[in-house]
Amino acid sequence: MGLPLDTDTVLLVVRGAPDDVLRRALGDLPHLILRRGDDHYLLGPPALAAPIAALPGVSAGLSRPFPPGESTRVAQREAVWAATQAAESGKALIHYGDDTTGRWLPDDPATLEALVEHVLGAVLSYDEAHDSQLLTSARTWMERNRHTEAAAAALHIHPNTLAYRLRRFAALTGRDLSSSAAFAEVWLAIRAARQLGLHDQ
């Protein structure tokens, strides 16, 4: 397909770039491109990252390099996760592994699923049944270093509403988020859910 076989391959998920702009940016670089909804999936050499990162208004995620011909299943999860991180942070490009917590999670989906079910299963079921935002609220609060006012502002809710959601989250998970051990376990489970594509919002 024209891709080099003597160097590692990467997978990029690109959001916010029209087809024609993306094709012009890639120029003569060897690549395969697939569009899925609003996302473009690019397969090719690591050199693809630089022109993508230079595009205005783009959010892109880059997988770890892998040998040509290897399955893209893990790379796809990595790139989707990184693209979501890029969109949330306002950065043009995130390399999978930039997150110091996520890099320690295993690649095995069964292990990740077991962690998510054990820690977050009750919350995921509750959110689905009640169209609530408990997991999103807890994640936002944790990402803002447990600053309730900042997290409530980001969620566009009153701080008291966030405090209620956090209490409900703690009750469903059976974990006191004031405990360092519980906090660490929940944080890893949230990262695992994101890596599996179960919690991308």
MILUM-128149 format. One record per residue: residue number from 1; residue in one letter; x, y, z of N, C-alpha, C in turn. Coordinates in steps of 0.2 Angstrom, whole numbers, plus 5000, padded with zeros to 4 digits. Example, Ala and Ser with C-alpha at 12.3 -4.5 7.8 and 13.67 -1.06 7.14 Angstrom:
(r 1,'A',(5066,4972,5039),(5062,4978,5039),(5066,4984,5039));
(r 2,'S',(5064,4989,5035),(5068,4995,5036),(5064,5000,5039));
***
This chain:
(r 1,'M',(5004,4994,5000),(5000,5000,5000),(5004,5006,5000));
(r 2,'G',(5011,5005,4999),(5015,5011,4999),(5018,5013,5005));
(r 3,'L',(5016,5010,5011),(5019,5012,5017),(5026,5009,5018));
(r 4,'P',(5031,5012,5021),(5037,5009,5022),(5037,5003,5027));
(r 5,'L',(5041,4998,5026),(5041,4992,5030),(5047,4992,5034));
(r 6,'D',(5052,4997,5034),(5058,4996,5037),(5058,5001,5043));
(r 7,'T',(5052,5004,5045),(5051,5008,5051),(5044,5007,5054));
(r 8,'D',(5044,5009,5060),(5038,5008,5064),(5032,5012,5061));
(r 9,'T',(5026,5010,5063),(5020,5013,5060),(5017,5016,5066));
(r 10,'V',(5013,5022,5065),(5009,5025,5070),(5001,5025,5068));
(r 11,'L',(4997,5026,5072),(4990,5027,5070),(4988,5034,5074));
(r 12,'L',(4985,5038,5070),(4983,5045,5072),(4975,5045,5071));
(r 13,'V',(4972,5048,5076),(4965,5050,5076),(4964,5057,5076));
(r 14,'V',(4962,5060,5070),(4962,5067,5069),(4954,5070,5069));
(r 15,'R',(4953,5075,5073),(4947,5078,5073),(4947,5085,5072));
(r 16,'G',(4942,5088,5068),(4942,5095,5067),(4946,5097,5061));
(r 17,'A',(4947,5093,5056),(4951,5094,5050),(4947,5092,5044));
(r 18,'P',(4945,5097,5040),(4941,5095,5034),(4946,5090,5029));
(r 19,'D',(4943,5086,5025),(4946,5082,5021),(4952,5085,5017));
(r 20,'D',(4950,5090,5013),(4955,5094,5009),(4961,5097,5012));
(r 21,'V',(4959,5100,5018),(4965,5102,5022),(4969,5097,5025));
(r 22,'L',(4967,5091,5027),(4971,5086,5029),(4975,5083,5024));
(r 23,'R',(4972,5082,5018),(4976,5079,5012),(4982,5084,5010));
(r 24,'R',(4980,5090,5010),(4986,5095,5008),(4991,5095,5013));
(r 25,'A',(4989,5095,5020),(4994,5095,5025),(4999,5089,5024));
(r 26,'L',(4996,5083,5023),(5000,5077,5022),(5005,5076,5016));
(r 27,'G',(5003,5080,5011),(5007,5080,5005),(5009,5074,5002));
(r 28,'D',(5015,5073,5001),(5018,5066,4999),(5020,5061,5004));
(r 29,'L',(5018,5063,5010),(5020,5058,5015),(5016,5051,5014));
(r 30,'P',(5019,5045,5014),(5015,5039,5013),(5010,5038,5019));
(r 31,'H',(5004,5037,5018),(4999,5036,5023),(4993,5032,5020));
(r 32,'L',(4989,5029,5024),(4982,5027,5023),(4977,5031,5027));
(r 33,'I',(4972,5033,5024),(4967,5037,5028),(4960,5034,5027));
(r 34,'L',(4956,5034,5033),(4950,5031,5034),(4946,5036,5038));
(r 35,'R',(4940,5038,5035),(4935,5042,5039),(4930,5038,5042));
(r 36,'R',(4929,5040,5049),(4924,5036,5053),(4920,5042,5056));
(r 37,'G',(4914,5044,5054),(4910,5049,5057),(4914,5056,5056));
(r 38,'D',(4915,5059,5061),(4919,5065,5061),(4927,5064,5062));
(r 39,'D',(4929,5058,5063),(4936,5057,5064),(4939,5054,5058));
(r 40,'H',(4945,5056,5057),(4950,5053,5052),(4955,5049,5055));
(r 41,'Y',(4956,5043,5053),(4961,5038,5055),(4966,5038,5050));
(r 42,'L',(4972,5039,5052),(4978,5039,5048),(4983,5034,5050));
(r 43,'L',(4986,5030,5045),(4991,5025,5047),(4997,5027,5043));
(r 44,'G',(5002,5027,5046),(5009,5029,5042),(5014,5030,5047));
(r 45,'P',(5020,5033,5044),(5026,5034,5048),(5025,5039,5054));
(r 46,'P',(5029,5039,5059),(5029,5044,5064),(5029,5051,5061));
(r 47,'A',(5032,5052,5056),(5033,5059,5053),(5026,5062,5051));
(r 48,'L',(5021,5058,5051),(5014,5061,5050),(5012,5066,5056));
(r 49,'A',(5015,5065,5062),(5013,5069,5067),(5014,5077,5066));
(r 50,'A',(5020,5079,5064),(5021,5086,5063),(5017,5090,5059));
(r 51,'P',(5015,5088,5053),(5010,5092,5049),(5003,5092,5052));
(r 52,'I',(5001,5087,5055),(4995,5087,5059),(4994,5091,5064));
(r 53,'A',(5000,5091,5069),(5000,5096,5074),(5000,5103,5072));
(r 54,'A',(5002,5105,5066),(5002,5112,5064),(4996,5114,5061));
(r 55,'L',(4991,5110,5060),(4984,5112,5058),(4980,5116,5063));
(r 56,'P',(4977,5122,5061),(4974,5126,5066),(4967,5122,5068));
(r 57,'G',(4965,5122,5074),(4959,5120,5076),(4958,5112,5076));
(r 58,'V',(4964,5109,5076),(4963,5101,5076),(4964,5098,5083));
(r 59,'S',(4961,5093,5084),(4963,5089,5090),(4965,5082,5087));
(r 60,'A',(4971,5080,5089),(4973,5073,5086),(4976,5069,5092));
(r 61,'G',(4976,5063,5091),(4979,5058,5096),(4983,5053,5092));
(r 62,'L',(4989,5052,5095),(4994,5048,5091),(4996,5041,5096));
(r 63,'S',(4995,5036,5093),(4997,5029,5096),(5004,5029,5097));
(r 64,'R',(5006,5024,5101),(5013,5022,5101),(5015,5019,5095));
(r 65,'P',(5022,5019,5093),(5024,5016,5087),(5023,5008,5087));
(r 66,'F',(5022,5005,5082),(5021,4998,5082),(5024,4995,5075));
(r 67,'P',(5026,4989,5075),(5029,4986,5069),(5024,4986,5063));
(r 68,'P',(5026,4987,5057),(5021,4986,5051),(5018,4979,5051));
(r 69,'G',(5012,4979,5050),(5008,4972,5049),(5005,4970,5056));
(r 70,'E',(5007,4973,5061),(5004,4971,5068),(4997,4974,5068));
(r 71,'S',(4993,4970,5072),(4986,4972,5073),(4986,4979,5076));
(r 72,'T',(4981,4983,5073),(4980,4990,5075),(4975,4991,5081));
(r 73,'R',(4972,4985,5084),(4967,4986,5089),(4969,4990,5095));
(r 74,'V',(4975,4988,5098),(4978,4992,5103),(4979,4999,5101));
(r 75,'A',(4983,5000,5095),(4984,5007,5093),(4978,5011,5092));
(r 76,'Q',(4973,5008,5090),(4966,5012,5089),(4964,5015,5096));
(r 77,'R',(4964,5010,5101),(4962,5013,5108),(4966,5018,5110));
(r 78,'E',(4973,5017,5109),(4977,5023,5111),(4976,5029,5108));
(r 79,'A',(4975,5029,5101),(4974,5035,5097),(4968,5039,5099));
(r 80,'V',(4962,5035,5100),(4956,5038,5101),(4956,5041,5108));
(r 81,'W',(4959,5037,5113),(4960,5040,5120),(4964,5047,5119));
(r 82,'A',(4970,5047,5116),(4974,5053,5115),(4970,5059,5112));
(r 83,'A',(4966,5057,5107),(4963,5062,5103),(4957,5065,5108));
(r 84,'T',(4954,5061,5112),(4949,5064,5117),(4953,5069,5122));
(r 85,'Q',(4959,5067,5124),(4963,5071,5129),(4965,5077,5125));
(r 86,'A',(4967,5077,5119),(4968,5083,5115),(4963,5088,5115));
(r 87,'A',(4957,5085,5113),(4951,5089,5113),(4949,5093,5119));
(r 88,'E',(4950,5089,5125),(4948,5092,5131),(4953,5097,5134));
(r 89,'S',(4959,5096,5132),(4965,5100,5134),(4966,5106,5130));
(r 90,'G',(4963,5106,5124),(4964,5112,5119),(4971,5111,5115));
(r 91,'K',(4974,5105,5116),(4981,5104,5113),(4979,5101,5106));
(r 92,'A',(4984,5103,5101),(4983,5100,5094),(4984,5093,5094));
(r 93,'L',(4989,5090,5098),(4991,5083,5097),(4993,5081,5104));
(r 94,'I',(4991,5075,5106),(4993,5071,5112),(4996,5065,5109));
(r 95,'H',(5002,5063,5112),(5005,5056,5111),(5002,5052,5116));
(r 96,'Y',(5000,5046,5115),(4998,5041,5120),(5004,5040,5124));
(r 97,'G',(5003,5040,5131),(5008,5039,5135),(5011,5046,5138));
(r 98,'D',(5008,5051,5136),(5010,5058,5139),(5007,5058,5146));
(r 99,'D',(5001,5055,5147),(4998,5055,5153),(5002,5050,5158));
(r 100,'T',(5004,5053,5163),(5009,5049,5168),(5005,5043,5171));
(r 101,'T',(4998,5044,5172),(4994,5039,5175),(4993,5033,5170));
(r 102,'G',(4990,5035,5164),(4988,5031,5159),(4993,5026,5157));
(r 103,'R',(4999,5028,5157),(5004,5024,5154),(5006,5018,5158));
(r 104,'W',(5003,5018,5164),(5005,5012,5169),(4999,5007,5168));
(r 105,'L',(4994,5009,5165),(4988,5004,5164),(4990,4998,5159));
(r 106,'P',(4988,4992,5160),(4990,4987,5155),(4986,4988,5149));
(r 107,'D',(4989,4984,5143),(4986,4985,5137),(4980,4979,5136));
(r 108,'D',(4980,4975,5141),(4975,4969,5140),(4968,4972,5142));
(r 109,'P',(4963,4971,5137),(4957,4974,5138),(4953,4970,5143));
(r 110,'A',(4954,4964,5144),(4950,4960,5149),(4952,4963,5156));
(r 111,'T',(4959,4964,5157),(4961,4967,5164),(4958,4974,5165));
(r 112,'L',(4958,4978,5160),(4955,4985,5160),(4948,4984,5162));
(r 113,'E',(4944,4980,5158),(4937,4979,5159),(4935,4977,5167));
(r 114,'A',(4940,4972,5169),(4939,4970,5176),(4939,4975,5181));
(r 115,'L',(4944,4980,5180),(4945,4985,5184),(4939,4990,5184));
(r 116,'V',(4937,4992,5178),(4932,4996,5177),(4925,4993,5181));
(r 117,'E',(4924,4987,5180),(4918,4984,5182),(4918,4984,5190));
(r 118,'H',(4924,4982,5193),(4925,4982,5200),(4924,4988,5203));
(r 119,'V',(4927,4994,5201),(4927,5000,5204),(4921,5004,5202));
(r 120,'L',(4919,5004,5195),(4914,5009,5193),(4908,5006,5190));
(r 121,'G',(4907,4999,5190),(4902,4996,5187),(4895,4999,5190));
(r 122,'A',(4894,5000,5196),(4888,5002,5199),(4886,5010,5197));
(r 123,'V',(4892,5014,5196),(4891,5021,5194),(4889,5021,5186));
(r 124,'L',(4892,5017,5182),(4891,5016,5175),(4883,5014,5174));
(r 125,'S',(4881,5009,5178),(4874,5007,5178),(4869,5012,5180));
(r 126,'Y',(4871,5016,5185),(4867,5021,5188),(4866,5027,5183));
(r 127,'D',(4872,5029,5180),(4872,5034,5175),(4868,5033,5169));
(r 128,'E',(4868,5026,5167),(4864,5024,5161),(4857,5024,5162));
(r 129,'A',(4855,5021,5168),(4848,5021,5170),(4845,5027,5171));
(r 130,'H',(4848,5032,5174),(4845,5038,5176),(4848,5044,5172));
(r 131,'D',(4852,5043,5167),(4854,5049,5163),(4857,5054,5167));
(r 132,'S',(4861,5052,5172),(4865,5056,5177),(4872,5057,5174));
(r 133,'Q',(4875,5061,5178),(4882,5063,5176),(4887,5062,5182));
(r 134,'L',(4886,5056,5186),(4890,5055,5192),(4898,5054,5190));
(r 135,'L',(4899,5050,5185),(4906,5048,5183),(4909,5055,5180));
(r 136,'T',(4906,5058,5176),(4908,5064,5173),(4910,5069,5178));
(r 137,'S',(4905,5070,5183),(4906,5075,5188),(4913,5073,5193));
(r 138,'A',(4913,5066,5194),(4919,5064,5198),(4925,5065,5195));
(r 139,'R',(4925,5063,5188),(4931,5064,5184),(4933,5072,5184));
(r 140,'T',(4929,5076,5182),(4930,5083,5182),(4933,5086,5188));
(r 141,'W',(4930,5084,5194),(4933,5086,5200),(4940,5083,5202));
(r 142,'M',(4941,5077,5200),(4948,5074,5201),(4953,5078,5196));
(r 143,'E',(4951,5079,5190),(4955,5082,5185),(4957,5089,5188));
(r 144,'R',(4953,5093,5192),(4954,5099,5194),(4957,5099,5201));
(r 145,'N',(4960,5094,5203),(4964,5093,5209),(4959,5094,5215));
(r 146,'R',(4953,5092,5215),(4948,5092,5220),(4946,5099,5222));
(r 147,'H',(4946,5103,5217),(4944,5110,5218),(4936,5110,5216));
(r 148,'T',(4932,5110,5221),(4925,5110,5220),(4922,5116,5216));
(r 149,'E',(4924,5122,5217),(4922,5128,5214),(4924,5127,5206));
(r 150,'A',(4930,5126,5205),(4932,5125,5198),(4929,5120,5194));
(r 151,'A',(4928,5114,5197),(4925,5108,5194),(4917,5110,5193));
(r 152,'A',(4914,5113,5198),(4907,5115,5197),(4906,5120,5191));
(r 153,'A',(4911,5125,5190),(4911,5130,5185),(4912,5126,5178));
(r 154,'A',(4916,5121,5178),(4917,5118,5172),(4911,5114,5170));
(r 155,'L',(4908,5111,5175),(4902,5107,5173),(4895,5111,5172));
(r 156,'H',(4896,5118,5174),(4890,5122,5174),(4885,5120,5178));
(r 157,'I',(4887,5119,5184),(4882,5117,5190),(4884,5121,5196));
(r 158,'H',(4879,5121,5201),(4881,5124,5207),(4886,5119,5211));
(r 159,'P',(4890,5122,5215),(4895,5118,5219),(4891,5113,5224));
(r 160,'N',(4885,5115,5226),(4881,5110,5231),(4879,5104,5227));
(r 161,'T',(4877,5105,5220),(4875,5100,5216),(4881,5095,5215));
(r 162,'L',(4887,5098,5214),(4893,5094,5213),(4894,5090,5219));
(r 163,'A',(4893,5093,5225),(4895,5090,5232),(4890,5084,5232));
(r 164,'Y',(4884,5085,5230),(4879,5079,5231),(4881,5073,5226));
(r 165,'R',(4883,5075,5220),(4885,5070,5215),(4891,5066,5218));
(r 166,'L',(4895,5070,5221),(4901,5066,5224),(4900,5061,5229));
(r 167,'R',(4895,5064,5233),(4893,5059,5239),(4889,5053,5236));
(r 168,'R',(4885,5054,5231),(4882,5048,5228),(4887,5044,5224));
(r 169,'F',(4892,5046,5221),(4897,5043,5218),(4900,5038,5223));
(r 170,'A',(4902,5041,5229),(4906,5038,5234),(4901,5032,5237));
(r 171,'A',(4895,5033,5238),(4890,5028,5240),(4890,5022,5235));
(r 172,'L',(4889,5024,5229),(4889,5018,5224),(4895,5014,5223));
(r 173,'T',(4901,5018,5224),(4907,5014,5223),(4909,5011,5229));
(r 174,'G',(4907,5013,5235),(4909,5011,5241),(4916,5013,5243));
(r 175,'R',(4918,5019,5240),(4925,5022,5241),(4924,5029,5243));
(r 176,'D',(4928,5031,5249),(4929,5037,5252),(4934,5041,5248));
(r 177,'L',(4932,5046,5244),(4937,5049,5240),(4942,5054,5244));
(r 178,'S',(4941,5054,5250),(4946,5058,5254),(4952,5053,5256));
(r 179,'S',(4951,5047,5255),(4956,5042,5256),(4961,5042,5250));
(r 180,'S',(4967,5043,5251),(4972,5042,5245),(4972,5036,5242));
(r 181,'A',(4971,5030,5245),(4971,5024,5242),(4964,5023,5237));
(r 182,'A',(4959,5025,5240),(4952,5025,5236),(4953,5030,5230));
(r 183,'F',(4956,5036,5231),(4956,5041,5226),(4961,5038,5220));
(r 184,'A',(4966,5035,5222),(4971,5032,5217),(4967,5026,5213));
(r 185,'E',(4963,5022,5216),(4960,5016,5213),(4955,5019,5208));
(r 186,'V',(4951,5024,5211),(4945,5027,5206),(4949,5030,5200));
(r 187,'W',(4954,5034,5201),(4957,5037,5196),(4960,5033,5190));
(r 188,'L',(4963,5027,5193),(4965,5022,5188),(4959,5019,5184));
(r 189,'A',(4954,5018,5188),(4948,5015,5184),(4945,5020,5179));
(r 190,'I',(4945,5026,5181),(4942,5031,5176),(4947,5031,5170));
(r 191,'R',(4953,5031,5171),(4958,5031,5165),(4957,5024,5161));
(r 192,'A',(4956,5019,5164),(4954,5013,5161),(4948,5013,5157));
(r 193,'A',(4943,5016,5160),(4936,5017,5156),(4937,5021,5150));
(r 194,'R',(4941,5026,5150),(4943,5031,5145),(4947,5027,5139));
(r 195,'Q',(4951,5023,5142),(4956,5019,5137),(4951,5014,5133));
(r 196,'L',(4946,5011,5136),(4942,5006,5133),(4936,5010,5129));
(r 197,'G',(4936,5016,5129),(4931,5020,5126),(4924,5020,5129));
(r 198,'L',(4924,5018,5135),(4918,5018,5139),(4916,5025,5142));
(r 199,'H',(4920,5029,5142),(4919,5036,5145),(4923,5041,5142));
(r 200,'D',(4921,5043,5136),(4924,5048,5132),(4922,5055,5133));
(r 201,'Q',(4916,5056,5136),(4914,5063,5136),(4917,5067,5141));
***
